[in-house]
Amino acid sequence: MKQIAVIGSGTMGNGIAHTFAQAGFTVKLIDISEKSLEKGMATIAANLDRMVTKGSITEEDKHKTISNIITYTDIKDGVVGCDLVVEAATENITLKMNIFKQLSDICDHNVILASNTSSISITQIGAQVVHPERVIGMHFMNPVPIMKLVEIIRGYSTSDEVTKIIMDLSVKLGKTPTEVNDYPGFVANRILMP
Ligand SMILES: NC(=O)c1ccc[n+]([C@@H]2O[C@H](COP(=O)([O-])OP(=O)(O)OC[C@H]3O[C@@H](n4cnc5c(N)ncnc54)[C@H](O)[C@@H]3O)[C@@H](O)[C@H]2O)c1
């Protein structure tokens, strides 16, 4: 895994992009809104500045992290050459279904397609693509650069191989991945929301 596409540059998307870029991956950050991309990059820079002030990273680490991120407004351009796509767009079922249908058409069949959804079934999302075995939930917590937990959700068709790759990758990011069932709210929100 070298290149990661992140779809959506809002609260979660910019945190996910920051986390992958800081771990040395090339990140293609995609959003339909140029304004959102600008805001997302400004948030990443501000969060990195805070880390430099605290002494947890150096000024050089900050520049390297920012230079690892490229922004796009066109999904087709953004996903070229990526090994993994992490979708973190607005929590809307129709919107996410359309994004995954599009990803199914434009990505090679071996690209892993992950969703950061908080509440939509990964099985249902997987049903939108030709190869549902490569679709998985990768549910990061907010703020992503700080929070360790990542819920890893298998859909009905998600393969063992894809699950292992994403579990291992999460560890490489310095996170604590936990496999959870594809139930409404998964585990964290199922407990948190009531
Ligand atoms: N906010 C949280 O605490 C939190 C925590 C865990 C998971 N999530 C999940 O993460 C996802 C994103 O949530 P958020 O809080 O970052 O939302 P947000 O509203 O901050 O950001 C969503 C971004 O998606 C962009 N977008 C919308 N349609 C798009 C498209 N077709 N292509 C590309 N970009 C598009 C919007 O322009 C916006 O910048 C949701 O699925 C949400 O459930 C949120």
PDBQT file of the ligand as one rigid body, heavy atoms in Angstrom, charges set to zero:
ROOT
HETATM    1  N1  LIG A 201     -18.000  13.613  12.646  1.00  0.00    +0.000 N 
HETATM    2  C1  LIG A 201     -17.766  12.527  13.380  1.00  0.00    +0.000 C 
HETATM    3  O1  LIG A 201     -17.539  12.606  14.608  1.00  0.00    +0.000 OA
HETATM    4  C2  LIG A 201     -17.719  11.167  12.730  1.00  0.00    +0.000 A 
HETATM    5  C3  LIG A 201     -17.104  10.118  13.398  1.00  0.00    +0.000 A 
HETATM    6  C4  LIG A 201     -16.967   8.881  12.769  1.00  0.00    +0.000 A 
HETATM    7  C5  LIG A 201     -17.494   8.706  11.485  1.00  0.00    +0.000 A 
HETATM    8  N2  LIG A 201     -18.133   9.743  10.860  1.00  0.00    +0.000 N 
HETATM    9  C6  LIG A 201     -18.615   9.501   9.496  1.00  0.00    +0.000 C 
HETATM   10  O2  LIG A 201     -17.674  10.073   8.598  1.00  0.00    +0.000 OA
HETATM   11  C7  LIG A 201     -18.331  10.510   7.405  1.00  0.00    +0.000 C 
HETATM   12  C8  LIG A 201     -18.024  11.983   7.181  1.00  0.00    +0.000 C 
HETATM   13  O3  LIG A 201     -18.486  12.723   8.297  1.00  0.00    +0.000 OA
HETATM   14  P1  LIG A 201     -17.953  14.199   8.600  1.00  0.00    +0.000 P 
HETATM   15  O4  LIG A 201     -18.355  14.490   9.987  1.00  0.00    +0.000 OA
HETATM   16  O5  LIG A 201     -16.502  14.291   8.205  1.00  0.00    +0.000 OA
HETATM   17  O6  LIG A 201     -18.830  15.051   7.565  1.00  0.00    +0.000 OA
HETATM   18  P2  LIG A 201     -18.575  16.550   7.044  1.00  0.00    +0.000 P 
HETATM   19  O7  LIG A 201     -19.919  17.097   6.747  1.00  0.00    +0.000 OA
HETATM   20  O8  LIG A 201     -17.667  17.290   7.959  1.00  0.00    +0.000 OA
HETATM   21  O9  LIG A 201     -17.778  16.315   5.669  1.00  0.00    +0.000 OA
HETATM   22  C9  LIG A 201     -18.340  15.667   4.568  1.00  0.00    +0.000 C 
HETATM   23  C10 LIG A 201     -17.603  16.123   3.314  1.00  0.00    +0.000 C 
HETATM   24  O10 LIG A 201     -18.029  15.292   2.217  1.00  0.00    +0.000 OA
HETATM   25  C11 LIG A 201     -18.032  16.107   1.063  1.00  0.00    +0.000 C 
HETATM   26  N3  LIG A 201     -18.821  15.447   0.030  1.00  0.00    +0.000 N 
HETATM   27  C12 LIG A 201     -20.170  15.354  -0.090  1.00  0.00    +0.000 A 
HETATM   28  N4  LIG A 201     -20.490  14.659  -1.193  1.00  0.00    +0.000 NA
HETATM   29  C13 LIG A 201     -19.315  14.285  -1.793  1.00  0.00    +0.000 A 
HETATM   30  C14 LIG A 201     -18.986  13.550  -2.977  1.00  0.00    +0.000 A 
HETATM   31  N5  LIG A 201     -19.927  13.050  -3.769  1.00  0.00    +0.000 N 
HETATM   32  N6  LIG A 201     -17.678  13.388  -3.288  1.00  0.00    +0.000 NA
HETATM   33  C15 LIG A 201     -16.717  13.917  -2.493  1.00  0.00    +0.000 A 
HETATM   34  N7  LIG A 201     -16.963  14.617  -1.350  1.00  0.00    +0.000 NA
HETATM   35  C16 LIG A 201     -18.252  14.797  -1.011  1.00  0.00    +0.000 A 
HETATM   36  C17 LIG A 201     -18.606  17.437   1.537  1.00  0.00    +0.000 C 
HETATM   37  O11 LIG A 201     -18.303  18.495   0.643  1.00  0.00    +0.000 OA
HETATM   38  C18 LIG A 201     -17.898  17.579   2.902  1.00  0.00    +0.000 C 
HETATM   39  O12 LIG A 201     -16.673  18.289   2.772  1.00  0.00    +0.000 OA
HETATM   40  C19 LIG A 201     -19.810  10.202   7.607  1.00  0.00    +0.000 C 
HETATM   41  O13 LIG A 201     -20.099   8.960   7.017  1.00  0.00    +0.000 OA
HETATM   42  C20 LIG A 201     -19.957  10.126   9.127  1.00  0.00    +0.000 C 
HETATM   43  O14 LIG A 201     -21.009   9.300   9.546  1.00  0.00    +0.000 OA
HETATM   44  C21 LIG A 201     -18.247  10.968  11.445  1.00  0.00    +0.000 A 
ENDROOT
TORSDOF 0
